[in-house]
């Protein structure tokens, strides 16, 4: 089944009560959700045979042994300081130093991940940087519409397959909800060839669920108590 | 300390991971379900409570202990603890004259199947360096004193071969069954930086 290409929020499972023994290991396995996800991505790609463990180990080992790589990384000292404060007064300076240094581990892990995936041709560094920028841009801009707002479906002319039901063009509906940021399949650079690109359409856009009354779409013969809900990309809509 | 600067830096890192995940999902290289399953597995199913059961069984079942020391991988598989990446597991036994400590001097290799993911300090440069150079000193930091007559054996783990320490059964635990004994076993005792305290 094809999954919706939404930008994932990094979710974490509930910690189960059974997983508490022994007594000295109550520190979180993954203090931050991003660490859990960076870890799981590497495991998942490994399990699917995209590389063997020795290859991964090479990249991780290199990043861990080259801490200079991260000497100026944002957040390094801040993370270390935070960790030191948690473990604070009742631990020895040696163990505090261990906690501080070890807190950098998943930064090394992520750096190694980026390098390995680039080397393997799975995700290039340029591609990743572009996606980071796209998410930042979209999140800074925020959703253009909110629930209850009336919107008009743009009259987009396009050759070939489109993700817009054509009979909706020019129709007015009401935003039912914001589905979040989802990849716009027709956006430039999405492997549909030059003639299929929408100039200026962002890769990541808010998708809005829009409700139309059947009579607006099918005419007065339709039932007055029948409405239709469509998920439409920001690019396909304008304020009514 | 949760200054805006550190929050901002962490948010930037989290954003990078989200961006990476979104590209991999889009390319069909990962699936959300698989990622969630893996996080849950390492969060909730793999952890030192598994190793504690192994230790408790070894203390109460001499034949199992013999198999465990002879072929760790096979004996763990017998209890349902299969290795995750096909690595070999070696169990090293503490005794009155020998104390074992495990470390991964190069990175962070750890016996996931029985102990889960390593603690933060295990992955740190100071532990990795000092456990190899001055293990008695490191053990002292954990409050563990090893007398001068006892041999300290440091085992360097790698991706292919990983270790777990079988700690000594503590005094005063003679009447306890395996389930009760498992509750005494700590993660640190199976890494070898501490001993199992008497009940």
Interface residues (C-beta under 8 A of the other chain):
Chain A: X3 X5 X6 X7 X8 X9 X10 X11 X12 X13 X15 X16 X18 X19 X20 X21 X22 X23 X24 X25 X27 X29 X30 X32 X33 X34 X36 X37 X38 X39 X40 X41 X43 X44 X45 X46 X47 X48 X50 X53 X54 X57 X60 X61 X64 X65 X67 X74 X75 X76 X78 X79 X81 X82 X83 X85 X92 X94 X95 X97 X98 X99 X100 X101 X102 X103 X105 X107 X110 X113 X114 X117 X122 X123 X127 X128 X131 X132 X134 X135 X136 X183
Chain B: X1 X2 X3 X5 X6 X8 X9 X10 X12 X13 X14 X15 X16 X17 X18 X19 X20 X21 X22 X23 X24 X25 X26 X27 X29 X30 X31 X32 X34 X35 X36 X38 X39 X40 X42 X43 X44 X45 X47 X48 X49 X52 X85 X86 X106 X107 X108 X109 X116 X117 X119 X120 X121 X122 X123 X124 X125 X126 X127 X130 X138 X141 X142 X158 X159 X182 X183 X185 X186 X187 X188 X194
